[in-house]
Amino acid sequence: MTTEDALLSCRDRFPILESTNYLISNSLGAMPRDVEQSLAEYARVWASRGVRAWEETWWTMVADLGDLVAPLIGAGPGEVVFQPTVTLAHAVVFSAFDFRSGRRRIVTDAMHFPSVLYLLDGLRPEGAEIVVVPSDDGVSVDTGRLIEAIDETTAFVNVSHVLFKSAYIHDVAAIAARAREVGALTIIDGYQSVGTIPVDVDAAGLDVYIGGCLKWLCGGPGAAFLWVRPELRNRLAPRLTGWMSHARPFAFETTLDRRPDAWRFLHGTPSIPSLYAARPGLEIIRDIGINAIRAKSMRQTAMLLRLADSLGLNCTTPRDPGRRGGTVAFDTPHGYEVSRTLKSREILCDFRPGAGVRLSPHFYTRDDDLIEAVHTMASILEDGSWALHGRSSSPVT
Ligand SMILES: Cc1ncc(COP(=O)(O)O)c(C=O)c1O
């Protein structure tokens, strides 16, 4: 059996693959069958153990699950803690900076996820100067321009490792090297990277790495995570904080004595059901291994590009495999309608303005799934059936 056959042998662990061509793992990874059992276990523990669940299992789950994420980003045990969302994890870290008495500049780029750009914008009244490096082509951001924007007044750089629209992989090591030279920190949003490309926070010289399980880690909503370089922790005292970061949370003291470890970045009660839901996906990906996932992803995204070329469809995705993450965006006419038509035919994908129809193979995708999706896309454009699937009132596309 080849490695890829072995990856396909786990298809029966994902119920939705029986009925759909699932090409949307950049948005919501397929649910592992074991999630049902895991959530049932959550209910059983709550029902039978009641409040004792906290001391027996629930209290440490934010860190126990973090230990499953740590090897995926090159971090050590105890260094990753769970957070409810990627946006909130950023807000926690950002709240540790004082832009009035400290460095003022923050460097980011126009291709960063909007939610985080909104947060950064909100730091202006606190004295932050936000430098948003533009993209020339709507696909990538020039590393040289980012590096040029980082100077001695820079507090931190914050970009996505893999850009959500185009799947362009930033050269985060080069960015971090410049940041370190001038004493600035590098805070990376890895939501589109962890689970599809290998990450090594140490080798890349990063300071903070944030990601989540919803997409490539097949873990469902409410399970994001945060890593802060251990030597840096005690320099950061987030104002967005709470009782879980206290060294003695059950003493209920009125002043905060922050823990020195990764728990320092926690705040309120974690979303325990989300952690139960996230575990099976993390275990499957641990067992498969990220290098096998990346090798297959590079082969299948290249295959998508070849299929597009052969049918005259335009793709905005980087051609350089070293700069290409797990998604291929097809910039077709009527992209939104095409994506809705594909969905109506059980080919699940999404559409983003400025990117196009996005197809994201994952370790469970067959080559035939890709052939079917791209040929169907071409025929929808050719026969005009996209016109039957106009904009609906649904806010979720
Ligand atoms: C790169 C990136 N960052 C942040 C987010 C938002 O994450 P959350 O909804 O967990 O705050 C997304 C969601 O798609 C994303 O792709």
The ligand as a Tripos MOL2 file, in Angstrom:
@<TRIPOS>MOLECULE
LIG
   16    16     1     0     0
SMALL
NO_CHARGES

@<TRIPOS>ATOM
      1 C1         -6.4550   33.1070    8.5480 C.3       1 LIG1
      2 C2         -7.6740   33.2640    9.3920 C.ar      1 LIG1
      3 N1         -7.5990   33.9750   10.5350 N.ar      1 LIG1
      4 C3         -8.6630   34.1490   11.3360 C.ar      1 LIG1
      5 C4         -9.8950   33.6190   11.0140 C.ar      1 LIG1
      6 C5        -11.0570   33.8620   11.9410 C.3       1 LIG1
      7 O1        -11.0350   32.9390   12.9840 O.3       1 LIG1
      8 P1        -12.1000   32.9380   14.1790 P.3       1 LIG1
      9 O2        -13.4460   32.9330   13.5770 O.co2     1 LIG1
     10 O3        -11.7630   31.7070   14.9580 O.co2     1 LIG1
     11 O4        -11.8450   34.1670   14.9860 O.co2     1 LIG1
     12 C6        -10.0240   32.8500    9.8470 C.ar      1 LIG1
     13 C7        -11.3220   32.2330    9.5030 C.2       1 LIG1
     14 O5        -11.5980   31.8100    8.4190 O.2       1 LIG1
     15 C8         -8.8840   32.6760    9.0130 C.ar      1 LIG1
     16 O6         -8.9520   31.9640    7.8650 O.3       1 LIG1
@<TRIPOS>BOND
     1     1     2 1
     2     2     3 ar
     3     2    15 ar
     4     3     4 ar
     5     4     5 ar
     6     5     6 1
     7     5    12 ar
     8     6     7 1
     9     7     8 1
    10     8     9 2
    11     8    10 1
    12     8    11 1
    13    12    13 1
    14    12    15 ar
    15    13    14 2
    16    15    16 1
@<TRIPOS>SUBSTRUCTURE
     1 LIG1         1 GROUP 0 **** ****
